[in-house]
Amino acid sequence: MDKISAFAPATVANVACGFDVLGFALDYPGDEVTLVRRNDNKIIIADISGDNNLLPKEVEKNTVSLVIMEYLKHLGISDLGLDIHLKKQMPLKSGMGSSAASSVVGVFALNEMLGHPLQTIELLPFVMKGEALACGVAHADNVAPALLGGFVLIRDHKSLDIIQLPTPDELWCTVIHPEIEVQTKDARSILRKRLAMQEAVAQSANLGGLISGLYTEDYDLIGRSLVDVIVEPQRSILIPGFQDVKKASLSSGALGCSISGSGPSIFALSKGRDIAQKTGEMMGKVFGNLDVGYQLFTSKVNKVGPKILDK
C-alpha cells in the first residue's frame, strides 16, 4: 500500500468526576492524515491545514511525526520514507484532545498501511510519547479513548492499565469551545494540592456511580454522578460564563455538564440527539450574550476510535 488516509476523534477527558482517569471519544470533530510512501527513507511533514500555521513541521517537534518515528524504530524499520499530510479539524488548545488525535491518527494509519503488525492497544505506548511531547506529561485520558473509542478508565498511568467501559446507545455529547485560551499549565497550577476527606469520598462515589450508570444504561444515575467537587470549582474561574453555561445546559435537559479536559471547552451529556442539540443552542446563547465567539459540536459517543478513510 503506497497511500492511506485515516481519521482519529476528538475526546473529552476527566468527564467531571474522573480527573486524569476517565475520557471518551467523539464522532466529530477529529484529525485526518494521509500518508504517502516516498522513494527514500525520509519522514517529511508535507503540509498541515487547519492549524493557522501554529504547529511545527519539524518531525521531532510534531506529535504526528514523532509517534510515527517511534513506531518505526520499535519495529526496526529504517528504509521507509513517508510524506505526512495532516488536516486539523478542531481548535488547538481546546481541551478536546487535539494533540492526542494527531498522535493517534498517524500511527494508526501507518500500522494499517504495513498490514497491522501490532494490535491497536499495542500502539498506546507510542501515542503516549506524543502526548508527553505536546503536554509535558504523558496522560492517557485523551489518547486512550482516541485510540480505542468509547469510554476508557485509566486505572494506572505507569503500567497503562486501561479498562474500556460500555457506552449507552442514546448517550450524546455537546461540546462548546469558547474562543478564549486556557493554558494547561495554568489549569494545573490553580489546583489545590490537598483535599478534605469528604471531598475525596464524594468524588470517589460519583466516579463509581458514573461507571455503574454506563454499565446499567441508567441515564439518571449518570446525570447524578456527573459532579466534580475537586477540579471544576477551581478551573471554572478561568472560563468566563461557565456557571451560566452549565445552568443553561441543565435547564435544557442535559444529564450533566462540566469542563472538557483542562478547558476552555465545556461538555454536556444528554439522552438523545434532540436534547443534545437544544443544549448546544442554549449554551451558545450564553456566550453570544457575552460577545464571546464559539464553536459548537454535537456528537454521539464514538465507540470505535480511529478509522480508515476512502480517498
C-alpha positions in Angstrom: 0.0 0.0 0.0 1.5 3.3 -1.1 -1.1 5.7 0.2 -3.6 5.7 3.1 -5.9 8.1 4.8 -7.3 7.9 8.4 -9.4 9.8 10.9 -9.0 9.9 14.7 -11.5 11.6 17.0 -11.5 14.4 19.5 -12.0 13.4 23.1 -13.4 14.6 26.4 -11.1 13.9 29.3 -11.8 14.0 33.1 -15.6 13.7 32.4 -16.4 15.7 35.6 -15.6 13.3 38.5 -12.9 11.3 36.6 -10.0 13.7 36.8 -7.0 12.2 34.9 -8.5 8.8 34.9 -11.6 8.9 32.6 -12.2 10.0 29.0 -14.4 9.3 26.0 -14.2 9.8 22.2 -16.5 11.8 19.9 -17.7 11.0 16.4 -16.8 14.6 15.4 -14.6 16.6 15.2 -11.2 15.0 14.8 -8.0 14.9 12.8 -7.3 13.4 9.3 -4.0 12.2 8.0 -2.8 11.0 4.6 0.4 9.0 4.4 2.2 8.7 1.1 5.3 6.5 0.5 8.4 8.2 -0.7 11.3 6.8 -2.7 13.7 7.4 0.1 13.8 6.8 3.8 12.8 10.4 4.9 9.9 11.2 7.1 8.5 14.6 6.0 5.5 16.7 7.1 4.4 17.8 3.6 1.6 20.0 4.8 -0.6 20.9 7.7 -4.0 22.5 7.3 -6.5 23.9 9.8 -3.8 24.9 12.4 -3.4 28.6 11.4 0.3 27.9 10.9 0.8 27.3 14.6 2.1 23.7 14.6 5.7 22.9 13.9 6.7 21.0 10.8 10.0 19.7 12.3 9.4 16.0 12.6 10.9 15.8 16.1 8.6 18.5 17.4 5.2 17.4 15.9 3.2 14.7 17.6 2.0 13.0 14.4 5.6 12.5 13.0 7.3 11.8 16.4 4.9 8.9 17.1 5.4 7.5 13.6 9.2 7.6 14.0 8.9 5.9 17.4 6.7 3.2 15.9 9.2 2.6 13.0 12.1 2.5 15.5 10.3 -0.1 17.6 9.7 -2.3 14.5 13.3 -1.9 13.3 12.2 -0.3 10.0 14.7 2.2 8.7 14.1 2.2 4.9 10.6 3.6 4.8 10.0 7.2 3.8 6.7 9.0 4.2 5.1 12.3 3.2 2.6 13.2 6.0 -0.4 15.4 5.2 -2.2 16.4 8.4 -5.6 18.0 8.4 -6.7 19.6 11.8 -10.4 19.8 12.2 -10.7 21.0 15.8 -9.4 24.1 17.6 -6.0 23.9 19.2 -5.6 24.1 22.9 -9.3 23.5 23.3 -9.4 20.8 25.9 -10.7 18.4 23.3 -7.6 16.3 22.8 -6.2 17.9 19.7 -2.6 16.6 20.2 -4.0 13.2 21.1 -5.9 12.9 17.9 -2.8 13.8 15.9 -0.7 11.2 17.7 -3.3 8.5 17.2 -4.2 9.2 13.6 -0.7 9.0 12.2 0.4 5.7 13.9 -3.0 4.1 13.3 -2.7 4.8 9.6 0.8 3.6 9.4 0.0 0.4 11.3 -2.8 -0.3 8.7 -0.5 0.6 5.8 2.0 -2.0 7.0 -0.6 -4.8 7.3 -1.4 -4.3 11.0 1.8 -5.8 12.6 0.7 -4.5 16.0 -2.7 -4.8 17.7 -4.4 -1.4 18.2 -3.9 -1.5 22.0 -0.2 -2.0 21.4 0.0 1.4 19.8 -0.7 3.1 23.1 2.9 3.5 24.4 3.8 5.3 21.2 0.9 7.8 21.3 1.7 8.4 25.0 5.1 9.7 23.8 3.3 12.1 21.5 1.2 13.3 24.4 4.3 13.9 26.5 5.8 16.0 23.7 2.7 18.1 23.5 1.8 18.5 27.1 5.0 17.8 29.0 3.3 15.0 30.9 2.1 11.6 29.4 -1.5 11.3 30.5 -3.7 8.7 28.8 -7.2 10.1 29.4 -7.2 11.7 25.9 -5.0 9.3 23.8 -6.6 6.1 25.2 -10.2 6.9 24.1 -9.0 8.4 20.9 -7.2 5.2 20.1 -9.8 2.7 21.5 -13.1 4.6 21.2 -15.9 4.8 23.7 -15.4 5.5 27.5 -12.0 4.5 28.9 -10.9 4.2 32.5 -7.1 4.6 33.2 -6.6 2.6 36.4 -2.9 3.3 36.3 -0.9 5.5 34.0 2.5 4.0 34.7 1.5 0.4 33.8 -1.1 1.6 31.3 -3.8 -0.5 32.9 -6.7 0.6 30.6 -10.3 -0.5 31.0 -12.8 0.0 28.2 -16.3 0.8 29.6 -19.7 0.4 27.8 -21.5 3.3 26.3 -25.3 3.5 26.4 -26.8 3.8 22.9 -28.7 7.0 23.4 -25.8 8.9 25.0 -25.0 12.1 23.1 -22.4 14.8 23.8 -22.5 18.6 23.2 -19.1 20.4 23.3 -18.9 24.2 23.1 -15.5 25.8 22.6 -15.4 29.5 23.5 -12.7 31.5 21.7 -10.6 32.1 24.7 -7.3 30.4 25.7 -6.6 28.5 28.9 -3.1 27.2 29.2 -2.9 23.6 30.5 -0.1 24.7 32.9 -2.3 27.4 34.3 -5.2 25.0 34.6 -3.0 22.6 36.6 -1.2 25.2 38.7 -4.5 26.5 40.0 -5.4 23.2 41.5 -5.2 22.6 45.3 -2.5 20.2 46.5 -4.6 18.9 49.4 -8.2 17.6 49.7 -10.6 17.3 52.6 -11.6 13.7 53.3 -15.2 14.4 52.5 -14.2 15.7 49.1 -12.3 12.6 48.2 -15.2 10.4 49.4 -17.7 12.4 47.3 -15.6 12.3 44.2 -15.0 8.6 44.5 -18.7 7.9 45.0 -19.5 10.0 41.9 -16.9 8.2 39.8 -18.3 4.8 40.9 -21.8 6.0 40.2 -20.9 7.2 36.7 -19.2 3.9 35.8 -22.2 1.9 37.2 -24.6 4.1 35.2 -22.6 3.3 32.0 -22.8 -0.4 32.6 -26.5 -0.4 33.5 -27.6 2.3 31.0 -29.1 4.2 33.9 -29.2 7.8 32.5 -30.5 9.3 35.7 -27.6 7.8 37.6 -25.1 9.1 35.0 -26.6 12.5 35.5 -26.5 12.4 39.3 -22.9 11.3 39.1 -21.5 14.0 36.7 -20.5 16.1 39.6 -16.9 17.3 40.2 -16.3 18.6 43.7 -12.5 18.9 43.3 -11.3 20.3 40.0 -14.3 22.1 38.4 -14.6 24.7 41.3 -11.0 25.7 40.7 -10.8 25.7 36.9 -14.2 27.2 36.2 -13.0 30.6 37.3 -10.7 30.6 34.2 -13.7 30.3 31.9 -15.9 33.4 31.6 -19.6 32.5 31.8 -19.0 28.9 32.9 -21.7 28.8 35.6 -24.3 30.3 33.3 -23.4 27.8 30.5 -23.8 25.0 33.0 -27.1 26.3 34.2 -28.4 26.7 30.7 -27.4 23.1 29.7 -29.1 21.6 32.8 -32.2 23.6 32.2 -32.2 22.3 28.6 -32.5 18.7 29.9 -28.8 17.7 29.8 -27.8 15.0 32.2 -24.7 16.9 33.4 -22.2 19.5 32.3 -18.5 20.2 33.2 -15.2 21.2 31.7 -13.7 19.2 28.9 -10.1 18.4 29.8 -8.4 21.5 31.1 -10.7 23.7 29.2 -11.8 26.1 27.9 -14.3 23.8 26.2 -17.3 22.7 28.1 -19.2 19.5 27.5 -22.7 18.2 28.4 -24.0 14.7 28.2 -27.6 14.1 27.1 -30.0 11.3 26.4 -30.8 11.6 22.7 -30.0 13.9 19.9 -32.8 16.4 20.4 -31.8 17.3 23.9 -28.1 17.5 22.9 -28.9 19.9 20.1 -31.2 22.1 22.3 -28.4 22.1 24.9 -26.0 23.4 22.4 -28.3 26.2 21.4 -28.7 27.3 24.9 -25.0 27.1 25.7 -24.3 29.2 22.6 -26.7 31.9 23.7 -24.8 32.4 26.9 -21.5 33.0 25.1 -23.4 35.1 22.4 -24.7 37.4 25.2 -21.1 37.7 26.5 -19.9 38.6 23.0 -17.6 35.6 23.1 -17.2 33.7 19.8 -17.5 29.9 20.0 -17.5 26.6 18.0 -20.2 24.1 18.8 -20.1 20.3 18.2 -22.9 17.8 18.8 -22.0 14.1 18.5 -22.7 10.6 19.7 -20.0 9.0 21.7 -17.6 7.3 19.3 -17.4 3.6 20.1 -14.8 2.6 17.5 -12.0 5.2 17.7 -9.9 5.9 14.6 -10.9 4.6 11.2 -9.5 4.3 7.6 -11.0 6.7 5.1 -11.7 6.0 1.4 -9.9 8.7 -0.6 
